[in-house]
Amino acid sequence: MVAGDSLVMTESQGTYEQPYSSSAPSAAPVDPAWPPPPPYEPAAPGAGPARKRTRGPMALLAAVAIVAAAIGGGTAYAFQELTGKGTAAVAGSSTTVVPSSKKGDVAAIAAAVSPSVVEIRATLAGGSSTGSGVIITSDGEIVTNNHVVSGATSIKVRTSDGKSYTAEVVGTDSSKDLALIKLNGASGLKPAALGDSSGVQVGDTVVAIGSPEGLTGTVTSGIVSALNRDVTVSTDENQGQGQGGDGQWPFQFGGREFNGDTGSSTTTYKAIQTDASLNPGNSGGALIDANGRVIGINSAMYAGAQASSSSDAGSIGLGFAIPIDTVKSDLAKLRAGSRS
């Protein structure tokens, strides 16, 4: 394992409001000898034209359209602030975080998503672990890999702006190698937009952001190499970074073991394979699509047969990420404090 705008529908609003512009001519006096033609009913004495009755519903429709645009085209943070809840926005397949003109632009994606990726340092009984995490709420809920925080006695998190926080484990799921942690005293953070991994295709452009070897905010790029790869990992919290592995969490793929012995207690999950460079410390970081949506949580990398420590390990373009749909389906369980 590698440990370690909102849109505003101004045009539609103007369309709805135009019939009621203050520049419209004033209504003519009602002439009893000339009643309004059907389907209008006679206006009551002193009342304005009957068509003004539609102002309320039409104005409401315009407001609903504006809110829908803010949710559909905005970021996770925008959705959270609208609802007032500490939950992540789940982006649709059409949601973009970067402008459409910048789709696939690595610099634009990095600028938009880097504030949502953190570095995690966990103190373990037998050593320490360095990994990454993805912010999913403005008050500091962070998704990471279980193997990054498993067995931790204390956790420290550093955000992209250099601020440091302590954190507590909320829930873990070793069967999916996922964990949810919560920062203490955090607010105003920028959550990532969670995408839809079911729409990912082989050959799609992806960007990875994490903290390999403690280098916070490292950005790499590549493509999706394959889908639904069976990746087998250890569920033993005494194995991995805290036992001298220094970031080379052991895993199995294609009938072979990499980065050491996974042991007898293992679990297998379906993963996205990518050639984006992943190194020790990238675990728990974000795999992002061309629109700036998180489509996976980076979880494993092949360090090379001759690598005996993290200093020897290096990416050879064989990395794996847990699909974000798996993460979203597991969030309720993690938030409930499950420890499995």
Contacts in CASP RR format, 6 or more apart in sequence:
PFRMAT RR
TARGET T0000
AUTHOR 0000-0000-0000
METHOD contacts of the structure
MODEL  1
MVAGDSLVMTESQGTYEQPYSSSAPSAAPVDPAWPPPPPYEPAAPGAGPA
RKRTRGPMALLAAVAIVAAAIGGGTAYAFQELTGKGTAAVAGSSTTVVPS
SKKGDVAAIAAAVSPSVVEIRATLAGGSSTGSGVIITSDGEIVTNNHVVS
GATSIKVRTSDGKSYTAEVVGTDSSKDLALIKLNGASGLKPAALGDSSGV
QVGDTVVAIGSPEGLTGTVTSGIVSALNRDVTVSTDENQGQGQGGDGQWP
FQFGGREFNGDTGSSTTTYKAIQTDASLNPGNSGGALIDANGRVIGINSA
MYAGAQASSSSDAGSIGLGFAIPIDTVKSDLAKLRAGSRS
1 145 0 8 1.000
1 147 0 8 1.000
1 177 0 8 1.000
1 233 0 8 1.000
1 240 0 8 1.000
1 247 0 8 1.000
1 248 0 8 1.000
1 249 0 8 1.000
1 250 0 8 1.000
1 251 0 8 1.000
1 259 0 8 1.000
1 283 0 8 1.000
1 299 0 8 1.000
1 300 0 8 1.000
1 301 0 8 1.000
2 131 0 8 1.000
2 212 0 8 1.000
2 247 0 8 1.000
2 249 0 8 1.000
2 278 0 8 1.000
2 279 0 8 1.000
2 280 0 8 1.000
2 281 0 8 1.000
2 282 0 8 1.000
2 283 0 8 1.000
2 298 0 8 1.000
2 299 0 8 1.000
2 300 0 8 1.000
2 301 0 8 1.000
2 319 0 8 1.000
3 129 0 8 1.000
3 130 0 8 1.000
3 131 0 8 1.000
3 145 0 8 1.000
3 147 0 8 1.000
3 148 0 8 1.000
3 240 0 8 1.000
3 241 0 8 1.000
3 247 0 8 1.000
3 249 0 8 1.000
3 280 0 8 1.000
3 281 0 8 1.000
3 282 0 8 1.000
3 283 0 8 1.000
4 120 0 8 1.000
4 129 0 8 1.000
4 130 0 8 1.000
4 131 0 8 1.000
4 132 0 8 1.000
4 148 0 8 1.000
4 210 0 8 1.000
4 211 0 8 1.000
4 212 0 8 1.000
4 214 0 8 1.000
4 241 0 8 1.000
4 247 0 8 1.000
4 280 0 8 1.000
4 281 0 8 1.000
4 282 0 8 1.000
4 283 0 8 1.000
4 284 0 8 1.000
5 73 0 8 1.000
5 74 0 8 1.000
5 99 0 8 1.000
6 69 0 8 1.000
6 70 0 8 1.000
6 73 0 8 1.000
6 74 0 8 1.000
6 75 0 8 1.000
6 78 0 8 1.000
7 69 0 8 1.000
7 70 0 8 1.000
7 72 0 8 1.000
7 73 0 8 1.000
7 74 0 8 1.000
8 66 0 8 1.000
8 69 0 8 1.000
8 70 0 8 1.000
9 62 0 8 1.000
9 65 0 8 1.000
9 66 0 8 1.000
9 69 0 8 1.000
12 62 0 8 1.000
12 65 0 8 1.000
13 62 0 8 1.000
13 65 0 8 1.000
13 66 0 8 1.000
14 62 0 8 1.000
16 58 0 8 1.000
16 59 0 8 1.000
16 61 0 8 1.000
16 62 0 8 1.000
17 59 0 8 1.000
17 62 0 8 1.000
19 51 0 8 1.000
20 52 0 8 1.000
20 55 0 8 1.000
27 48 0 8 1.000
27 49 0 8 1.000
30 43 0 8 1.000
30 45 0 8 1.000
30 46 0 8 1.000
35 42 0 8 1.000
36 42 0 8 1.000
36 43 0 8 1.000
36 50 0 8 1.000
40 50 0 8 1.000
40 51 0 8 1.000
41 50 0 8 1.000
43 49 0 8 1.000
43 50 0 8 1.000
67 82 0 8 1.000
70 78 0 8 1.000
70 79 0 8 1.000
70 82 0 8 1.000
71 78 0 8 1.000
71 79 0 8 1.000
71 82 0 8 1.000
71 89 0 8 1.000
72 92 0 8 1.000
72 94 0 8 1.000
72 95 0 8 1.000
73 95 0 8 1.000
73 96 0 8 1.000
74 89 0 8 1.000
74 95 0 8 1.000
74 97 0 8 1.000
74 193 0 8 1.000
75 89 0 8 1.000
75 97 0 8 1.000
75 190 0 8 1.000
75 191 0 8 1.000
75 193 0 8 1.000
76 88 0 8 1.000
76 89 0 8 1.000
76 91 0 8 1.000
76 136 0 8 1.000
76 191 0 8 1.000
76 192 0 8 1.000
76 193 0 8 1.000
76 194 0 8 1.000
77 89 0 8 1.000
77 138 0 8 1.000
77 190 0 8 1.000
77 191 0 8 1.000
78 89 0 8 1.000
79 89 0 8 1.000
80 86 0 8 1.000
80 87 0 8 1.000
80 88 0 8 1.000
80 89 0 8 1.000
80 137 0 8 1.000
80 138 0 8 1.000
80 191 0 8 1.000
81 138 0 8 1.000
86 137 0 8 1.000
86 138 0 8 1.000
86 139 0 8 1.000
86 141 0 8 1.000
87 136 0 8 1.000
87 137 0 8 1.000
88 136 0 8 1.000
88 137 0 8 1.000
88 141 0 8 1.000
88 191 0 8 1.000
88 192 0 8 1.000
88 194 0 8 1.000
88 331 0 8 1.000
89 191 0 8 1.000
89 193 0 8 1.000
89 194 0 8 1.000
90 194 0 8 1.000
90 195 0 8 1.000
90 328 0 8 1.000
91 97 0 8 1.000
91 193 0 8 1.000
91 194 0 8 1.000
91 195 0 8 1.000
91 196 0 8 1.000
91 293 0 8 1.000
92 195 0 8 1.000
92 196 0 8 1.000
92 293 0 8 1.000
93 195 0 8 1.000
93 196 0 8 1.000
93 199 0 8 1.000
95 193 0 8 1.000
95 195 0 8 1.000
95 291 0 8 1.000
95 293 0 8 1.000
96 103 0 8 1.000
96 291 0 8 1.000
96 292 0 8 1.000
96 293 0 8 1.000
97 109 0 8 1.000
97 112 0 8 1.000
97 113 0 8 1.000
97 193 0 8 1.000
97 291 0 8 1.000
97 292 0 8 1.000
97 293 0 8 1.000
98 104 0 8 1.000
98 105 0 8 1.000
98 108 0 8 1.000
98 109 0 8 1.000
98 112 0 8 1.000
98 291 0 8 1.000
98 292 0 8 1.000
99 108 0 8 1.000
102 108 0 8 1.000
102 109 0 8 1.000
103 290 0 8 1.000
103 291 0 8 1.000
104 205 0 8 1.000
104 290 0 8 1.000
104 291 0 8 1.000
106 207 0 8 1.000
106 219 0 8 1.000
106 221 0 8 1.000
109 207 0 8 1.000
109 288 0 8 1.000
109 290 0 8 1.000
109 292 0 8 1.000
110 207 0 8 1.000
110 209 0 8 1.000
110 219 0 8 1.000
112 292 0 8 1.000
113 192 0 8 1.000
113 207 0 8 1.000
113 209 0 8 1.000
113 286 0 8 1.000
113 288 0 8 1.000
113 292 0 8 1.000
113 294 0 8 1.000
114 160 0 8 1.000
114 209 0 8 1.000
114 217 0 8 1.000
114 219 0 8 1.000
115 135 0 8 1.000
115 159 0 8 1.000
115 160 0 8 1.000
115 161 0 8 1.000
115 189 0 8 1.000
115 190 0 8 1.000
116 134 0 8 1.000
116 135 0 8 1.000
116 189 0 8 1.000
116 190 0 8 1.000
116 191 0 8 1.000
116 192 0 8 1.000
116 286 0 8 1.000
116 294 0 8 1.000
117 132 0 8 1.000
117 133 0 8 1.000
117 134 0 8 1.000
117 135 0 8 1.000
117 160 0 8 1.000
117 192 0 8 1.000
117 209 0 8 1.000
117 210 0 8 1.000
117 217 0 8 1.000
117 285 0 8 1.000
117 286 0 8 1.000
118 132 0 8 1.000
118 133 0 8 1.000
118 134 0 8 1.000
118 135 0 8 1.000
118 142 0 8 1.000
118 157 0 8 1.000
118 158 0 8 1.000
118 159 0 8 1.000
118 160 0 8 1.000
118 211 0 8 1.000
119 130 0 8 1.000
119 131 0 8 1.000
119 132 0 8 1.000
119 133 0 8 1.000
119 157 0 8 1.000
119 158 0 8 1.000
119 210 0 8 1.000
119 211 0 8 1.000
119 214 0 8 1.000
119 216 0 8 1.000
119 217 0 8 1.000
120 129 0 8 1.000
120 130 0 8 1.000
120 131 0 8 1.000
120 132 0 8 1.000
120 133 0 8 1.000
120 142 0 8 1.000
120 144 0 8 1.000
120 148 0 8 1.000
120 149 0 8 1.000
120 155 0 8 1.000
120 156 0 8 1.000
120 157 0 8 1.000
120 167 0 8 1.000
120 181 0 8 1.000
120 211 0 8 1.000
120 284 0 8 1.000
121 128 0 8 1.000
121 129 0 8 1.000
121 130 0 8 1.000
121 131 0 8 1.000
121 155 0 8 1.000
121 156 0 8 1.000
121 157 0 8 1.000
121 158 0 8 1.000
122 128 0 8 1.000
122 129 0 8 1.000
122 130 0 8 1.000
122 131 0 8 1.000
122 148 0 8 1.000
122 149 0 8 1.000
122 151 0 8 1.000
122 152 0 8 1.000
122 154 0 8 1.000
122 155 0 8 1.000
122 156 0 8 1.000
123 152 0 8 1.000
123 153 0 8 1.000
123 154 0 8 1.000
123 155 0 8 1.000
124 151 0 8 1.000
124 152 0 8 1.000
124 153 0 8 1.000
124 241 0 8 1.000
124 242 0 8 1.000
125 151 0 8 1.000
125 153 0 8 1.000
125 242 0 8 1.000
126 242 0 8 1.000
126 243 0 8 1.000
127 241 0 8 1.000
127 242 0 8 1.000
127 243 0 8 1.000
127 244 0 8 1.000
128 241 0 8 1.000
128 242 0 8 1.000
129 147 0 8 1.000
129 148 0 8 1.000
129 149 0 8 1.000
129 152 0 8 1.000
129 240 0 8 1.000
129 241 0 8 1.000
129 242 0 8 1.000
129 247 0 8 1.000
130 211 0 8 1.000
130 213 0 8 1.000
130 214 0 8 1.000
130 241 0 8 1.000
130 247 0 8 1.000
130 280 0 8 1.000
130 281 0 8 1.000
131 144 0 8 1.000
131 145 0 8 1.000
131 148 0 8 1.000
131 210 0 8 1.000
131 211 0 8 1.000
131 214 0 8 1.000
131 281 0 8 1.000
131 282 0 8 1.000
131 283 0 8 1.000
131 284 0 8 1.000
131 285 0 8 1.000
132 144 0 8 1.000
132 148 0 8 1.000
132 209 0 8 1.000
132 210 0 8 1.000
132 211 0 8 1.000
132 281 0 8 1.000
132 282 0 8 1.000
132 283 0 8 1.000
132 284 0 8 1.000
132 285 0 8 1.000
132 286 0 8 1.000
132 298 0 8 1.000
133 142 0 8 1.000
133 143 0 8 1.000
133 144 0 8 1.000
133 148 0 8 1.000
133 210 0 8 1.000
133 284 0 8 1.000
133 285 0 8 1.000
133 286 0 8 1.000
133 297 0 8 1.000
134 142 0 8 1.000
134 143 0 8 1.000
134 144 0 8 1.000
134 192 0 8 1.000
134 284 0 8 1.000
134 285 0 8 1.000
134 286 0 8 1.000
134 294 0 8 1.000
134 297 0 8 1.000
135 141 0 8 1.000
135 142 0 8 1.000
135 159 0 8 1.000
135 189 0 8 1.000
135 190 0 8 1.000
135 191 0 8 1.000
135 192 0 8 1.000
136 142 0 8 1.000
136 143 0 8 1.000
136 191 0 8 1.000
136 192 0 8 1.000
136 194 0 8 1.000
136 331 0 8 1.000
137 189 0 8 1.000
137 191 0 8 1.000
138 187 0 8 1.000
138 188 0 8 1.000
138 189 0 8 1.000
138 190 0 8 1.000
138 191 0 8 1.000
139 183 0 8 1.000
139 185 0 8 1.000
139 186 0 8 1.000
139 187 0 8 1.000
139 188 0 8 1.000
139 189 0 8 1.000
140 182 0 8 1.000
140 183 0 8 1.000
140 186 0 8 1.000
140 189 0 8 1.000
141 170 0 8 1.000
141 180 0 8 1.000
141 181 0 8 1.000
141 182 0 8 1.000
141 335 0 8 1.000
142 157 0 8 1.000
142 167 0 8 1.000
142 180 0 8 1.000
142 181 0 8 1.000
142 182 0 8 1.000
142 183 0 8 1.000
143 178 0 8 1.000
143 179 0 8 1.000
143 180 0 8 1.000
143 284 0 8 1.000
143 297 0 8 1.000
143 327 0 8 1.000
143 331 0 8 1.000
143 334 0 8 1.000
144 178 0 8 1.000
144 179 0 8 1.000
144 180 0 8 1.000
144 181 0 8 1.000
144 283 0 8 1.000
144 284 0 8 1.000
144 285 0 8 1.000
144 297 0 8 1.000
145 177 0 8 1.000
145 178 0 8 1.000
145 179 0 8 1.000
145 283 0 8 1.000
145 284 0 8 1.000
145 297 0 8 1.000
145 299 0 8 1.000
145 322 0 8 1.000
146 172 0 8 1.000
146 173 0 8 1.000
146 174 0 8 1.000
146 176 0 8 1.000
146 177 0 8 1.000
146 178 0 8 1.000
146 179 0 8 1.000
147 177 0 8 1.000
147 233 0 8 1.000
147 234 0 8 1.000
147 240 0 8 1.000
147 241 0 8 1.000
147 249 0 8 1.000
147 283 0 8 1.000
147 299 0 8 1.000
148 179 0 8 1.000
148 241 0 8 1.000
148 283 0 8 1.000
148 284 0 8 1.000
149 155 0 8 1.000
149 169 0 8 1.000
149 172 0 8 1.000
149 179 0 8 1.000
149 181 0 8 1.000
150 172 0 8 1.000
150 174 0 8 1.000
150 179 0 8 1.000
150 237 0 8 1.000
151 237 0 8 1.000
152 169 0 8 1.000
154 166 0 8 1.000
155 166 0 8 1.000
155 167 0 8 1.000
155 168 0 8 1.000
155 169 0 8 1.000
155 181 0 8 1.000
156 164 0 8 1.000
156 165 0 8 1.000
156 166 0 8 1.000
156 167 0 8 1.000
157 164 0 8 1.000
157 165 0 8 1.000
157 166 0 8 1.000
157 167 0 8 1.000
157 181 0 8 1.000
157 183 0 8 1.000
158 164 0 8 1.000
158 165 0 8 1.000
158 216 0 8 1.000
159 165 0 8 1.000
159 189 0 8 1.000
160 216 0 8 1.000
160 217 0 8 1.000
162 216 0 8 1.000
165 183 0 8 1.000
165 184 0 8 1.000
165 185 0 8 1.000
165 186 0 8 1.000
166 183 0 8 1.000
166 184 0 8 1.000
167 181 0 8 1.000
167 182 0 8 1.000
167 183 0 8 1.000
167 184 0 8 1.000
168 181 0 8 1.000
168 182 0 8 1.000
168 184 0 8 1.000
169 179 0 8 1.000
169 180 0 8 1.000
169 181 0 8 1.000
169 339 0 8 1.000
170 180 0 8 1.000
170 181 0 8 1.000
170 182 0 8 1.000
170 334 0 8 1.000
170 335 0 8 1.000
170 337 0 8 1.000
171 179 0 8 1.000
171 180 0 8 1.000
171 333 0 8 1.000
171 334 0 8 1.000
171 335 0 8 1.000
171 336 0 8 1.000
171 337 0 8 1.000
171 338 0 8 1.000
171 339 0 8 1.000
172 178 0 8 1.000
172 179 0 8 1.000
172 180 0 8 1.000
172 334 0 8 1.000
172 338 0 8 1.000
172 339 0 8 1.000
172 340 0 8 1.000
173 179 0 8 1.000
173 330 0 8 1.000
173 333 0 8 1.000
173 334 0 8 1.000
173 338 0 8 1.000
173 340 0 8 1.000
174 235 0 8 1.000
174 237 0 8 1.000
174 267 0 8 1.000
174 340 0 8 1.000
175 235 0 8 1.000
175 267 0 8 1.000
175 269 0 8 1.000
175 340 0 8 1.000
176 267 0 8 1.000
176 269 0 8 1.000
176 322 0 8 1.000
176 326 0 8 1.000
176 330 0 8 1.000
177 233 0 8 1.000
177 267 0 8 1.000
177 269 0 8 1.000
177 299 0 8 1.000
177 322 0 8 1.000
178 297 0 8 1.000
178 322 0 8 1.000
178 326 0 8 1.000
178 327 0 8 1.000
178 330 0 8 1.000
178 334 0 8 1.000
179 334 0 8 1.000
180 331 0 8 1.000
180 334 0 8 1.000
180 335 0 8 1.000
180 337 0 8 1.000
183 189 0 8 1.000
192 286 0 8 1.000
192 293 0 8 1.000
192 294 0 8 1.000
193 292 0 8 1.000
193 293 0 8 1.000
193 294 0 8 1.000
194 293 0 8 1.000
194 294 0 8 1.000
194 324 0 8 1.000
194 327 0 8 1.000
194 328 0 8 1.000
195 289 0 8 1.000
195 293 0 8 1.000
195 294 0 8 1.000
195 295 0 8 1.000
195 324 0 8 1.000
196 293 0 8 1.000
196 295 0 8 1.000
196 324 0 8 1.000
196 325 0 8 1.000
197 272 0 8 1.000
197 295 0 8 1.000
197 296 0 8 1.000
197 323 0 8 1.000
197 324 0 8 1.000
197 325 0 8 1.000
197 326 0 8 1.000
198 323 0 8 1.000
198 325 0 8 1.000
200 224 0 8 1.000
200 227 0 8 1.000
200 272 0 8 1.000
200 289 0 8 1.000
200 295 0 8 1.000
200 323 0 8 1.000
201 224 0 8 1.000
201 227 0 8 1.000
202 223 0 8 1.000
202 224 0 8 1.000
202 225 0 8 1.000
202 226 0 8 1.000
202 227 0 8 1.000
203 223 0 8 1.000
203 224 0 8 1.000
203 225 0 8 1.000
204 223 0 8 1.000
204 224 0 8 1.000
204 289 0 8 1.000
204 290 0 8 1.000
205 221 0 8 1.000
205 222 0 8 1.000
205 223 0 8 1.000
205 289 0 8 1.000
205 290 0 8 1.000
206 221 0 8 1.000
206 222 0 8 1.000
206 223 0 8 1.000
206 224 0 8 1.000
206 274 0 8 1.000
206 276 0 8 1.000
206 287 0 8 1.000
206 288 0 8 1.000
206 289 0 8 1.000
206 290 0 8 1.000
206 295 0 8 1.000
207 219 0 8 1.000
207 220 0 8 1.000
207 221 0 8 1.000
207 222 0 8 1.000
207 276 0 8 1.000
207 287 0 8 1.000
207 288 0 8 1.000
207 292 0 8 1.000
208 219 0 8 1.000
208 220 0 8 1.000
208 221 0 8 1.000
208 222 0 8 1.000
208 274 0 8 1.000
208 276 0 8 1.000
208 277 0 8 1.000
208 278 0 8 1.000
208 282 0 8 1.000
208 285 0 8 1.000
208 286 0 8 1.000
208 287 0 8 1.000
208 288 0 8 1.000
208 298 0 8 1.000
209 217 0 8 1.000
209 218 0 8 1.000
209 219 0 8 1.000
209 285 0 8 1.000
209 286 0 8 1.000
209 288 0 8 1.000
210 216 0 8 1.000
210 217 0 8 1.000
210 218 0 8 1.000
210 219 0 8 1.000
210 281 0 8 1.000
210 282 0 8 1.000
210 284 0 8 1.000
210 285 0 8 1.000
210 286 0 8 1.000
210 298 0 8 1.000
211 217 0 8 1.000
211 218 0 8 1.000
211 281 0 8 1.000
211 282 0 8 1.000
211 285 0 8 1.000
212 218 0 8 1.000
212 278 0 8 1.000
212 279 0 8 1.000
212 280 0 8 1.000
212 281 0 8 1.000
212 282 0 8 1.000
213 279 0 8 1.000
213 280 0 8 1.000
213 281 0 8 1.000
213 310 0 8 1.000
214 281 0 8 1.000
218 282 0 8 1.000
220 276 0 8 1.000
220 277 0 8 1.000
220 278 0 8 1.000
220 315 0 8 1.000
221 276 0 8 1.000
222 274 0 8 1.000
222 275 0 8 1.000
222 276 0 8 1.000
223 274 0 8 1.000
223 275 0 8 1.000
223 276 0 8 1.000
224 272 0 8 1.000
224 273 0 8 1.000
224 274 0 8 1.000
225 273 0 8 1.000
225 274 0 8 1.000
225 275 0 8 1.000
225 317 0 8 1.000
225 318 0 8 1.000
226 272 0 8 1.000
226 273 0 8 1.000
227 272 0 8 1.000
227 273 0 8 1.000
228 270 0 8 1.000
228 271 0 8 1.000
229 253 0 8 1.000
229 270 0 8 1.000
229 271 0 8 1.000
229 272 0 8 1.000
229 273 0 8 1.000
229 320 0 8 1.000
230 253 0 8 1.000
230 254 0 8 1.000
230 268 0 8 1.000
230 269 0 8 1.000
230 270 0 8 1.000
230 271 0 8 1.000
231 251 0 8 1.000
231 252 0 8 1.000
231 253 0 8 1.000
231 268 0 8 1.000
231 269 0 8 1.000
231 270 0 8 1.000
231 271 0 8 1.000
231 299 0 8 1.000
231 300 0 8 1.000
231 320 0 8 1.000
232 251 0 8 1.000
232 252 0 8 1.000
232 253 0 8 1.000
232 262 0 8 1.000
232 266 0 8 1.000
232 267 0 8 1.000
232 268 0 8 1.000
233 249 0 8 1.000
233 250 0 8 1.000
233 251 0 8 1.000
233 252 0 8 1.000
233 262 0 8 1.000
233 266 0 8 1.000
233 267 0 8 1.000
233 268 0 8 1.000
233 269 0 8 1.000
233 299 0 8 1.000
233 300 0 8 1.000
234 240 0 8 1.000
234 249 0 8 1.000
234 250 0 8 1.000
234 251 0 8 1.000
234 262 0 8 1.000
234 263 0 8 1.000
234 265 0 8 1.000
234 266 0 8 1.000
235 265 0 8 1.000
235 266 0 8 1.000
235 267 0 8 1.000
236 263 0 8 1.000
236 265 0 8 1.000
239 249 0 8 1.000
239 250 0 8 1.000
239 262 0 8 1.000
239 263 0 8 1.000
240 247 0 8 1.000
240 248 0 8 1.000
240 249 0 8 1.000
240 250 0 8 1.000
241 247 0 8 1.000
241 249 0 8 1.000
245 259 0 8 1.000
245 309 0 8 1.000
245 310 0 8 1.000
246 280 0 8 1.000
246 309 0 8 1.000
246 310 0 8 1.000
246 311 0 8 1.000
247 280 0 8 1.000
247 281 0 8 1.000
247 283 0 8 1.000
247 310 0 8 1.000
247 313 0 8 1.000
248 259 0 8 1.000
248 260 0 8 1.000
248 280 0 8 1.000
248 303 0 8 1.000
248 307 0 8 1.000
248 309 0 8 1.000
248 310 0 8 1.000
248 313 0 8 1.000
249 259 0 8 1.000
249 283 0 8 1.000
249 300 0 8 1.000
250 257 0 8 1.000
250 258 0 8 1.000
250 259 0 8 1.000
250 260 0 8 1.000
250 261 0 8 1.000
250 262 0 8 1.000
250 263 0 8 1.000
251 257 0 8 1.000
251 258 0 8 1.000
251 259 0 8 1.000
251 262 0 8 1.000
251 300 0 8 1.000
251 320 0 8 1.000
252 258 0 8 1.000
252 262 0 8 1.000
252 266 0 8 1.000
252 268 0 8 1.000
253 300 0 8 1.000
253 302 0 8 1.000
253 320 0 8 1.000
258 302 0 8 1.000
258 303 0 8 1.000
258 304 0 8 1.000
259 302 0 8 1.000
259 303 0 8 1.000
259 307 0 8 1.000
259 313 0 8 1.000
269 322 0 8 1.000
269 326 0 8 1.000
270 323 0 8 1.000
270 326 0 8 1.000
271 299 0 8 1.000
271 300 0 8 1.000
271 320 0 8 1.000
271 321 0 8 1.000
271 322 0 8 1.000
271 323 0 8 1.000
272 287 0 8 1.000
272 295 0 8 1.000
272 296 0 8 1.000
272 320 0 8 1.000
272 321 0 8 1.000
272 322 0 8 1.000
272 323 0 8 1.000
273 318 0 8 1.000
273 319 0 8 1.000
273 320 0 8 1.000
274 287 0 8 1.000
274 317 0 8 1.000
274 319 0 8 1.000
274 320 0 8 1.000
274 321 0 8 1.000
275 317 0 8 1.000
275 318 0 8 1.000
275 319 0 8 1.000
276 287 0 8 1.000
276 317 0 8 1.000
276 319 0 8 1.000
277 315 0 8 1.000
277 317 0 8 1.000
278 298 0 8 1.000
278 300 0 8 1.000
278 301 0 8 1.000
278 315 0 8 1.000
278 317 0 8 1.000
278 319 0 8 1.000
279 301 0 8 1.000
279 313 0 8 1.000
279 314 0 8 1.000
279 315 0 8 1.000
280 301 0 8 1.000
280 303 0 8 1.000
280 310 0 8 1.000
280 313 0 8 1.000
282 298 0 8 1.000
282 301 0 8 1.000
283 298 0 8 1.000
283 299 0 8 1.000
283 300 0 8 1.000
284 297 0 8 1.000
284 298 0 8 1.000
284 299 0 8 1.000
285 297 0 8 1.000
285 298 0 8 1.000
286 294 0 8 1.000
286 296 0 8 1.000
286 297 0 8 1.000
286 298 0 8 1.000
287 294 0 8 1.000
287 295 0 8 1.000
287 296 0 8 1.000
287 297 0 8 1.000
287 298 0 8 1.000
287 321 0 8 1.000
288 294 0 8 1.000
288 295 0 8 1.000
289 295 0 8 1.000
294 324 0 8 1.000
295 321 0 8 1.000
295 323 0 8 1.000
295 324 0 8 1.000
296 321 0 8 1.000
296 322 0 8 1.000
296 323 0 8 1.000
296 324 0 8 1.000
296 327 0 8 1.000
297 321 0 8 1.000
297 322 0 8 1.000
297 324 0 8 1.000
297 327 0 8 1.000
298 319 0 8 1.000
298 320 0 8 1.000
298 321 0 8 1.000
299 320 0 8 1.000
299 321 0 8 1.000
299 322 0 8 1.000
300 319 0 8 1.000
300 320 0 8 1.000
301 313 0 8 1.000
301 314 0 8 1.000
301 315 0 8 1.000
301 317 0 8 1.000
301 318 0 8 1.000
301 319 0 8 1.000
301 320 0 8 1.000
302 316 0 8 1.000
302 317 0 8 1.000
302 318 0 8 1.000
302 319 0 8 1.000
303 312 0 8 1.000
303 313 0 8 1.000
303 314 0 8 1.000
304 313 0 8 1.000
304 314 0 8 1.000
304 316 0 8 1.000
306 312 0 8 1.000
307 313 0 8 1.000
307 314 0 8 1.000
END
